[in-house]
Amino acid sequence: MAKILVVDDDVETIELIASIIRLGGHEPHSVNESRNALKAVETVMPDLILLDIMMAEINGIALCKLIKSNPNHSHIPVFMVSALSDEGTKRDAANAGANKFITKPILPRDFIQQINETLTT
């Protein structure tokens, strides 16, 4: 069972993603304010991080850069999970160090498969 940190400012989205994660046999942890995400990474020490892009205070791309710039956390895979799907946003996410880009709405079976593939490699 992997620990997966979900960072999204929409509580309903967090609940939906957390339920999918539980169905996949993993342990979800969540933060609904991006400013608390770095502290959560320190305390949870997740096996995978899911970041929304459009958040107040620190957006997901900036947060991904901060996570990946820390040598203690740079190894943690990061998925960007966003309603944005344009090539520029995907390129920015990749340049920030994101391992995958998942477009909302999430397809649960595919989502769990991508999580499991990432966690086993």
MOZI-V156015 format. One line per field, one symbol per residue. ss: DSSP state (~ for helix, > for strand, _ for the rest). psi: psi as a letter, one per 20 degrees, with the letter a starting at -180 (. if undefined). A space follows every 10 residues. Layout:
ss: ???
psi: ???
This chain:
ss: __>>>>>___ ~~~~~~~~~~ ~~~___>>>> >__~~~~~~~ ~~~~___>>> >________~ ~~~~~~~~~_ ______>>>> >>____~~~~ ~~~~~~___> >>>____~~~ ~~~~~~~~~~ _
psi: pqppppoqio hhggggghhg gghijroqqq pjphiighhh gghhmqiqpp pqgnqrfprh ghggggghio hiihipqppp oqipjqhggg gggghijphq oppqqpoggh ghghggghhi .
